[in-house]
């Protein structure tokens, strides 16, 4: 199976090296696309993602995996695909928000956040912009972390969270299954548990 992985904000494709290695080990053909939010706006990155998806669709069946902001980019790219382009068999969202995360809202006016996250950071802090990104009508599995860390505990109170987003912020009526794993946000793409979930799903008829 062809698999495209898109990393999260502030990360690179290297963040998922263990998972990508495991997927390749089981015979899957894995590709990645990198970006940097400090110099590219969201729409430009999404256009590159859409072009990559179009290339993959021309070769046959494929699956998409997106971590955090990468999941939003995949959803936005699918939304603007020409109607003649085949949709993926499955979409896996790893800690990817479906509503504006509270941490993004609290950080949106901080200079450091603005410099590093650019337009994508402002999108994450905007309920109205996020609402324009629909959930595709294909099988979608959300894999969400539940291991928080002390620095951000105050933002979530008693809500289950992975230190960056809560389980509720990654939920949506259009998601077929939400799977919780005891992993912090940063390590979702490298987690053996996450790899196992994806491999098990891919092996199902």
C-alpha positions as CSV (number, residue, x, y, z in Angstrom):
1,X,0.0,0.0,0.0
2,X,1.2,3.6,-0.7
3,X,1.3,5.7,2.4
4,X,1.8,9.4,2.7
5,X,2.9,10.9,6.0
6,X,2.7,14.6,6.9
7,X,4.4,15.7,10.1
8,X,3.2,18.1,12.7
9,X,4.1,21.8,13.3
10,X,7.6,22.4,14.4
11,X,8.6,18.9,13.5
12,X,10.1,17.2,10.4
13,X,9.5,13.9,8.7
14,X,12.4,12.5,10.8
15,X,10.0,12.6,13.8
16,X,8.2,9.6,12.4
17,X,11.3,7.6,11.5
18,X,10.5,4.5,13.7
19,X,6.9,4.3,12.4
20,X,7.9,4.8,8.8
21,X,10.6,2.1,9.2
22,X,8.0,-0.3,10.6
23,X,5.5,0.4,7.8
24,X,8.2,-0.2,5.2
25,X,9.3,-3.4,7.0
26,X,5.8,-4.8,6.4
27,X,6.0,-4.0,2.7
28,X,4.3,-0.7,2.5
29,X,5.6,2.1,0.2
30,X,6.0,5.2,2.3
31,X,6.5,8.8,1.2
32,X,6.7,12.1,3.2
33,X,6.3,15.8,2.6
34,X,8.1,18.4,4.7
35,X,7.2,22.0,5.4
36,X,8.2,24.9,7.6
37,X,5.3,27.1,8.9
38,X,7.6,30.0,9.6
39,X,8.2,30.7,5.9
40,X,5.2,29.1,4.2
41,X,1.5,29.9,4.6
42,X,-1.0,27.2,5.1
43,X,-2.6,27.4,1.7
44,X,0.7,27.0,-0.1
45,X,1.6,23.9,1.9
46,X,-1.8,22.4,1.3
47,X,-1.3,23.0,-2.4
48,X,1.9,21.0,-2.3
49,X,0.2,18.2,-0.3
50,X,-2.7,18.1,-2.8
51,X,-0.2,17.8,-5.7
52,X,1.6,14.9,-3.9
53,X,-1.8,13.1,-3.3
54,X,-2.7,13.5,-7.0
55,X,0.7,11.8,-7.9
56,X,0.0,8.9,-5.6
57,X,-3.6,8.5,-6.7
58,X,-2.4,8.1,-10.3
59,X,-0.3,5.1,-9.2
60,X,-3.1,3.2,-7.4
61,X,-4.6,2.8,-3.9
62,X,-3.1,4.8,-1.0
63,X,-3.5,5.8,2.6
64,X,-2.8,9.1,4.4
65,X,-1.3,9.6,7.9
66,X,-1.1,13.1,9.5
67,X,0.3,14.1,12.8
68,X,-1.3,17.2,14.4
69,X,-1.3,20.1,11.9
70,X,-0.3,17.5,9.3
71,X,-3.7,15.9,9.7
72,X,-5.4,19.3,9.1
73,X,-3.3,19.8,5.9
74,X,-4.4,16.4,4.6
75,X,-8.0,17.1,5.2
76,X,-7.7,20.5,3.5
77,X,-5.9,18.9,0.6
78,X,-8.6,16.2,0.1
79,X,-11.2,18.9,0.2
80,X,-9.7,20.7,-2.8
81,X,-8.8,17.6,-4.9
82,X,-10.4,17.5,-8.4
83,X,-13.4,15.3,-8.5
84,X,-11.7,12.8,-10.9
85,X,-8.9,12.1,-8.4
86,X,-9.4,8.9,-6.3
87,X,-9.8,9.4,-2.6
88,X,-7.6,7.4,-0.1
89,X,-8.6,4.1,1.3
90,X,-8.1,5.4,4.9
91,X,-7.1,8.5,6.8
92,X,-5.2,8.3,10.1
93,X,-5.1,11.4,12.3
94,X,-2.5,11.4,15.0
95,X,-3.4,14.0,17.7
96,X,-4.9,16.2,15.0
97,X,-7.3,18.9,16.2
98,X,-10.8,19.2,14.8
99,X,-11.5,22.4,16.7
100,X,-9.2,25.3,17.7
101,X,-6.9,24.0,20.5
102,X,-7.0,26.1,23.6
103,X,-3.2,26.3,23.7
104,X,-3.1,27.8,20.2
105,X,-5.7,30.4,21.3
106,X,-3.7,31.4,24.4
107,X,-0.5,31.6,22.4
108,X,-1.6,33.3,19.2
109,X,-0.5,36.8,20.2
110,X,2.9,35.8,21.5
111,X,5.8,36.9,19.2
112,X,7.7,33.6,19.4
113,X,4.6,31.6,18.5
114,X,3.8,33.9,15.6
115,X,7.4,33.7,14.2
116,X,7.6,29.9,14.3
117,X,4.1,29.0,13.4
118,X,3.2,31.8,11.0
119,X,-0.2,31.6,9.2
120,X,-0.7,28.0,10.3
121,X,-0.5,29.0,13.9
122,X,-3.1,31.7,13.4
123,X,-5.3,29.1,11.6
124,X,-5.1,26.8,14.6
125,X,-6.2,29.7,16.8
126,X,-9.2,30.5,14.6
127,X,-12.5,28.7,15.1
128,X,-13.9,30.1,11.9
129,X,-10.9,29.1,9.7
130,X,-10.9,25.6,11.1
131,X,-14.6,25.2,10.5
132,X,-14.0,25.6,6.7
133,X,-11.9,22.3,6.7
134,X,-14.3,19.4,6.4
135,X,-13.9,15.8,7.4
136,X,-13.7,13.6,4.3
137,X,-16.3,10.9,3.6
138,X,-13.8,8.0,3.9
139,X,-12.8,5.8,6.8
140,X,-11.1,8.0,9.4
141,X,-9.3,6.8,12.5
142,X,-8.2,9.2,15.1
143,X,-5.3,8.1,17.4
144,X,-5.1,10.4,20.4
145,X,-2.6,10.5,23.2
146,X,-3.6,10.6,26.8
147,X,-0.3,11.1,28.6
148,X,-0.1,14.7,29.6
149,X,2.9,16.6,31.0
150,X,3.1,19.1,33.9
151,X,3.8,22.2,32.0
152,X,0.5,22.3,30.3
153,X,-1.8,20.5,32.8
154,X,-3.3,23.8,33.9
155,X,-4.9,24.3,30.5
156,X,-6.9,21.0,30.6
157,X,-8.0,20.5,34.2
158,X,-9.5,17.0,34.3
159,X,-9.8,16.5,30.6
160,X,-7.8,13.7,28.9
161,X,-5.0,15.2,26.9
162,X,-1.6,14.5,25.4
163,X,0.0,17.8,26.6
164,X,-0.9,19.8,23.5
165,X,-4.5,18.8,22.6
166,X,-7.3,17.2,24.5
167,X,-9.2,14.1,23.4
168,X,-12.3,16.3,22.9
169,X,-10.3,18.7,20.6
170,X,-9.5,15.7,18.4
171,X,-13.0,14.3,18.2
172,X,-15.6,14.7,15.4
173,X,-18.8,13.2,14.3
174,X,-17.2,12.3,11.0
175,X,-14.4,10.2,12.6
176,X,-15.2,6.5,12.5
177,X,-13.1,5.5,15.5
178,X,-11.1,7.3,18.2
179,X,-8.4,5.2,19.7
180,X,-6.6,6.4,22.9
181,X,-3.0,5.6,23.6
182,X,-0.9,6.5,26.6
183,X,1.6,8.6,24.6
184,X,2.4,12.4,24.7
185,X,1.7,14.5,21.6
186,X,5.3,14.8,20.4
187,X,5.9,11.0,20.4
188,X,2.7,9.9,18.6
189,X,4.4,9.5,15.2
190,X,7.3,7.4,16.7
191,X,5.2,5.3,19.0
192,X,5.2,1.5,18.5
193,X,1.6,1.4,19.8
194,X,0.5,3.8,17.0
195,X,2.4,1.9,14.4
196,X,0.7,-1.3,15.5
197,X,-2.7,0.3,15.3
198,X,-2.1,1.5,11.7
199,X,-0.6,-1.9,10.6
200,X,-3.6,-3.8,12.1
201,X,-6.0,-1.5,10.3
202,X,-4.2,-1.9,7.0
203,X,-4.3,-5.6,7.3
204,X,-8.0,-5.7,7.6
205,X,-10.0,-6.5,4.4
